[in-house]
Amino acid sequence: FPSHDTNEVIKEQVKKTSFARIKGLDDTTQKWVTDKISEGRSSGLSNDEISRSIRDVIPETYQSRAERIVRTETSNMVGESEHITATKNGASNKEWVIVNDGTVCDICLENEQAGLIGIDSSFPSGNLFEPAHPNCRCIVEYVFTPFMGTIWKGQ
């Protein structure tokens, strides 16, 4: 993550995006899940470890649901962080990269078929960066225009 980001910034972003993705949980539980994911990532826990810690406290949360939440929110945090970093470092374009294993969904396939698009453009799915949906395994690669000038002429 960029050096100016803090755990609070990450928590706020997870909070904003997870409410739209986590269905059937009350506000208190959504906040708790958001905090659990952020704290787990900050502590260096794996997705499986975070999922287990959620399931241990909320036994009615199915294993696959907990894993999907952690995987999707982690992907969202990474995607946003990379997008911010690429933008700040002068990336000009980006492209959607799928996991080509025969199980790619139509949403991601359409994003990939869009090819190179502008750094601030949305993919056909409407996303600026990954993930396009829960359990999305895709990534976005950024293209940087080569620097062709002189940085410092010296004296």
BALOBA-1460 file (C-alpha; in Angstrom, 3 decimals):
// residues 155
<rec num="1" residu="f" x="0.000" y="0.000" z="0.000"/>
<rec num="2" residu="p" x="1.216" y="3.541" z="-0.580"/>
<rec num="3" residu="s" x="3.138" y="4.914" z="2.371"/>
<rec num="4" residu="h" x="0.511" y="7.587" z="3.136"/>
<rec num="5" residu="d" x="-2.202" y="4.965" z="3.674"/>
<rec num="6" residu="t" x="-3.048" y="3.919" z="7.180"/>
<rec num="7" residu="n" x="-5.001" y="1.055" z="8.606"/>
<rec num="8" residu="e" x="-7.878" y="3.496" z="9.158"/>
<rec num="9" residu="v" x="-7.897" y="4.443" z="5.459"/>
<rec num="10" residu="i" x="-8.010" y="0.769" z="4.502"/>
<rec num="11" residu="k" x="-10.789" y="0.080" z="7.017"/>
<rec num="12" residu="e" x="-12.830" y="2.961" z="5.630"/>
<rec num="13" residu="q" x="-12.469" y="1.678" z="2.066"/>
<rec num="14" residu="v" x="-13.430" y="-1.862" z="3.063"/>
<rec num="15" residu="k" x="-16.407" y="-0.452" z="4.931"/>
<rec num="16" residu="k" x="-17.592" y="1.513" z="1.889"/>
<rec num="17" residu="t" x="-17.342" y="-1.416" z="-0.505"/>
<rec num="18" residu="s" x="-18.187" y="-4.388" z="1.697"/>
<rec num="19" residu="f" x="-21.669" y="-3.164" z="2.614"/>
<rec num="20" residu="a" x="-22.650" y="-3.501" z="-1.031"/>
<rec num="21" residu="r" x="-21.241" y="-7.035" z="-1.245"/>
<rec num="22" residu="i" x="-22.064" y="-8.577" z="2.134"/>
<rec num="23" residu="k" x="-25.738" y="-9.414" z="2.072"/>
<rec num="24" residu="g" x="-27.905" y="-10.474" z="4.984"/>
<rec num="25" residu="l" x="-25.794" y="-9.065" z="7.818"/>
<rec num="26" residu="d" x="-26.837" y="-6.240" z="10.089"/>
<rec num="27" residu="d" x="-24.742" y="-3.060" z="10.284"/>
<rec num="28" residu="t" x="-22.969" y="-4.136" z="13.472"/>
<rec num="29" residu="t" x="-21.944" y="-7.486" z="11.994"/>
<rec num="30" residu="q" x="-20.834" y="-5.868" z="8.734"/>
<rec num="31" residu="k" x="-18.649" y="-3.435" z="10.689"/>
<rec num="32" residu="w" x="-17.211" y="-6.280" z="12.719"/>
<rec num="33" residu="v" x="-16.420" y="-8.332" z="9.589"/>
<rec num="34" residu="t" x="-14.827" y="-5.274" z="7.960"/>
<rec num="35" residu="d" x="-12.635" y="-4.679" z="11.021"/>
<rec num="36" residu="k" x="-11.726" y="-8.384" z="11.211"/>
<rec num="37" residu="i" x="-10.558" y="-8.409" z="7.569"/>
<rec num="38" residu="s" x="-8.556" y="-5.201" z="7.941"/>
<rec num="39" residu="e" x="-6.936" y="-6.294" z="11.211"/>
<rec num="40" residu="g" x="-6.126" y="-9.710" z="9.777"/>
<rec num="41" residu="r" x="-4.498" y="-8.250" z="6.666"/>
<rec num="42" residu="s" x="-2.537" y="-5.759" z="8.797"/>
<rec num="43" residu="s" x="-1.317" y="-8.649" z="10.968"/>
<rec num="44" residu="g" x="-0.193" y="-10.633" z="7.949"/>
<rec num="45" residu="l" x="-2.781" y="-13.381" z="8.334"/>
<rec num="46" residu="s" x="-3.710" y="-15.464" z="5.300"/>
<rec num="47" residu="n" x="-7.199" y="-15.405" z="3.829"/>
<rec num="48" residu="d" x="-7.870" y="-18.840" z="5.374"/>
<rec num="49" residu="e" x="-6.798" y="-17.637" z="8.829"/>
<rec num="50" residu="i" x="-9.032" y="-14.565" z="8.599"/>
<rec num="51" residu="s" x="-11.943" y="-16.701" z="7.389"/>
<rec num="52" residu="r" x="-11.464" y="-19.100" z="10.300"/>
<rec num="53" residu="s" x="-11.405" y="-16.231" z="12.800"/>
<rec num="54" residu="i" x="-14.700" y="-14.951" z="11.379"/>
<rec num="55" residu="r" x="-16.295" y="-18.411" z="11.414"/>
<rec num="56" residu="d" x="-15.141" y="-19.010" z="15.002"/>
<rec num="57" residu="v" x="-17.169" y="-16.028" z="16.196"/>
<rec num="58" residu="i" x="-20.054" y="-16.262" z="13.751"/>
<rec num="59" residu="p" x="-20.642" y="-20.014" z="13.456"/>
<rec num="60" residu="e" x="-23.572" y="-19.590" z="11.086"/>
<rec num="61" residu="t" x="-21.219" y="-18.033" z="8.516"/>
<rec num="62" residu="y" x="-20.491" y="-20.763" z="6.021"/>
<rec num="63" residu="q" x="-16.860" y="-21.460" z="5.228"/>
<rec num="64" residu="s" x="-17.215" y="-20.572" z="1.555"/>
<rec num="65" residu="r" x="-19.015" y="-17.321" z="2.375"/>
<rec num="66" residu="a" x="-16.327" y="-16.223" z="4.820"/>
<rec num="67" residu="e" x="-13.619" y="-17.126" z="2.317"/>
<rec num="68" residu="r" x="-15.443" y="-15.286" z="-0.489"/>
<rec num="69" residu="i" x="-15.775" y="-12.146" z="1.633"/>
<rec num="70" residu="v" x="-12.094" y="-12.152" z="2.606"/>
<rec num="71" residu="r" x="-10.888" y="-12.942" z="-0.918"/>
<rec num="72" residu="t" x="-13.086" y="-10.295" z="-2.516"/>
<rec num="73" residu="e" x="-12.314" y="-7.533" z="-0.017"/>
<rec num="74" residu="t" x="-8.581" y="-8.294" z="-0.113"/>
<rec num="75" residu="s" x="-8.668" y="-8.162" z="-3.910"/>
<rec num="76" residu="n" x="-10.524" y="-4.846" z="-3.739"/>
<rec num="77" residu="m" x="-7.954" y="-3.344" z="-1.361"/>
<rec num="78" residu="v" x="-5.062" y="-4.503" z="-3.550"/>
<rec num="79" residu="g" x="-6.800" y="-3.326" z="-6.720"/>
<rec num="80" residu="e" x="-7.509" y="0.129" z="-5.349"/>
<rec num="81" residu="s" x="-4.012" y="0.492" z="-3.917"/>
<rec num="82" residu="e" x="-2.392" y="-0.508" z="-7.204"/>
<rec num="83" residu="h" x="-4.667" y="1.853" z="-9.137"/>
<rec num="84" residu="i" x="-3.755" y="4.779" z="-6.868"/>
<rec num="85" residu="t" x="-0.048" y="3.931" z="-7.073"/>
<rec num="86" residu="a" x="-0.098" y="3.500" z="-10.859"/>
<rec num="87" residu="t" x="-1.948" y="6.798" z="-11.304"/>
<rec num="88" residu="k" x="0.498" y="8.664" z="-9.067"/>
<rec num="89" residu="n" x="3.440" y="7.144" z="-10.933"/>
<rec num="90" residu="g" x="2.243" y="8.158" z="-14.388"/>
<rec num="91" residu="a" x="0.568" y="5.042" z="-15.790"/>
<rec num="92" residu="s" x="-1.260" y="5.914" z="-18.959"/>
<rec num="93" residu="n" x="-3.270" y="2.766" z="-19.658"/>
<rec num="94" residu="k" x="-4.400" y="-0.478" z="-18.096"/>
<rec num="95" residu="e" x="-5.759" y="-3.842" z="-19.148"/>
<rec num="96" residu="w" x="-7.764" y="-6.616" z="-17.511"/>
<rec num="97" residu="v" x="-5.908" y="-9.932" z="-17.151"/>
<rec num="98" residu="i" x="-7.891" y="-13.118" z="-16.604"/>
<rec num="99" residu="v" x="-6.855" y="-16.455" z="-15.131"/>
<rec num="100" residu="n" x="-7.099" y="-18.467" z="-18.326"/>
<rec num="101" residu="d" x="-8.173" y="-21.826" z="-16.910"/>
<rec num="102" residu="g" x="-11.506" y="-22.317" z="-18.637"/>
<rec num="103" residu="t" x="-13.623" y="-21.060" z="-15.733"/>
<rec num="104" residu="v" x="-13.626" y="-17.358" z="-16.585"/>
<rec num="105" residu="c" x="-16.985" y="-15.613" z="-16.339"/>
<rec num="106" residu="d" x="-18.508" y="-13.508" z="-19.116"/>
<rec num="107" residu="i" x="-18.012" y="-10.310" z="-17.092"/>
<rec num="108" residu="c" x="-14.251" y="-10.757" z="-16.877"/>
<rec num="109" residu="l" x="-13.946" y="-12.071" z="-20.414"/>
<rec num="110" residu="e" x="-15.632" y="-8.905" z="-21.697"/>
<rec num="111" residu="n" x="-13.278" y="-6.783" z="-19.558"/>
<rec num="112" residu="e" x="-10.276" y="-8.582" z="-21.034"/>
<rec num="113" residu="q" x="-11.582" y="-8.214" z="-24.584"/>
<rec num="114" residu="a" x="-11.707" y="-4.431" z="-24.086"/>
<rec num="115" residu="g" x="-7.897" y="-4.472" z="-24.350"/>
<rec num="116" residu="l" x="-5.905" y="-1.425" z="-23.298"/>
<rec num="117" residu="i" x="-8.017" y="1.393" z="-21.918"/>
<rec num="118" residu="g" x="-7.142" y="4.746" z="-20.339"/>
<rec num="119" residu="i" x="-6.033" y="4.772" z="-16.711"/>
<rec num="120" residu="d" x="-9.183" y="6.639" z="-15.613"/>
<rec num="121" residu="s" x="-11.585" y="4.679" z="-17.840"/>
<rec num="122" residu="s" x="-13.922" y="2.003" z="-16.556"/>
<rec num="123" residu="f" x="-13.910" y="-1.525" z="-17.913"/>
<rec num="124" residu="p" x="-17.148" y="-2.809" z="-19.536"/>
<rec num="125" residu="s" x="-18.211" y="-4.130" z="-16.106"/>
<rec num="126" residu="g" x="-18.083" y="-0.560" z="-14.767"/>
<rec num="127" residu="n" x="-15.028" y="-1.234" z="-12.572"/>
<rec num="128" residu="l" x="-11.870" y="0.876" z="-12.506"/>
<rec num="129" residu="f" x="-9.889" y="-2.049" z="-11.066"/>
<rec num="130" residu="e" x="-10.339" y="-5.607" z="-9.832"/>
<rec num="131" residu="p" x="-12.426" y="-7.345" z="-8.591"/>
<rec num="132" residu="a" x="-15.387" y="-7.249" z="-10.969"/>
<rec num="133" residu="h" x="-17.450" y="-9.568" z="-8.740"/>
<rec num="134" residu="p" x="-17.119" y="-11.742" z="-5.619"/>
<rec num="135" residu="n" x="-14.397" y="-14.404" z="-5.989"/>
<rec num="136" residu="c" x="-12.909" y="-12.605" z="-9.004"/>
<rec num="137" residu="r" x="-9.377" y="-13.883" z="-9.608"/>
<rec num="138" residu="c" x="-8.407" y="-11.361" z="-12.273"/>
<rec num="139" residu="i" x="-5.849" y="-8.592" z="-12.018"/>
<rec num="140" residu="v" x="-5.339" y="-5.274" z="-13.765"/>
<rec num="141" residu="e" x="-1.962" y="-4.560" z="-15.325"/>
<rec num="142" residu="y" x="-0.846" y="-0.967" z="-15.790"/>
<rec num="143" residu="v" x="1.117" y="0.486" z="-18.693"/>
<rec num="144" residu="f" x="3.607" y="3.250" z="-18.091"/>
<rec num="145" residu="t" x="4.653" y="5.534" z="-20.928"/>
<rec num="146" residu="p" x="8.440" y="5.350" z="-21.197"/>
<rec num="147" residu="f" x="10.238" y="8.489" z="-20.095"/>
<rec num="148" residu="m" x="12.185" y="9.838" z="-23.048"/>
<rec num="149" residu="g" x="13.687" y="13.014" z="-21.586"/>
<rec num="150" residu="t" x="16.448" y="14.062" z="-19.240"/>
<rec num="151" residu="i" x="15.737" y="14.159" z="-15.557"/>
<rec num="152" residu="w" x="18.769" y="16.222" z="-14.513"/>
<rec num="153" residu="k" x="21.428" y="17.764" z="-16.703"/>
<rec num="154" residu="g" x="23.836" y="18.391" z="-13.879"/>
<rec num="155" residu="q" x="26.536" y="21.039" z="-13.757"/>
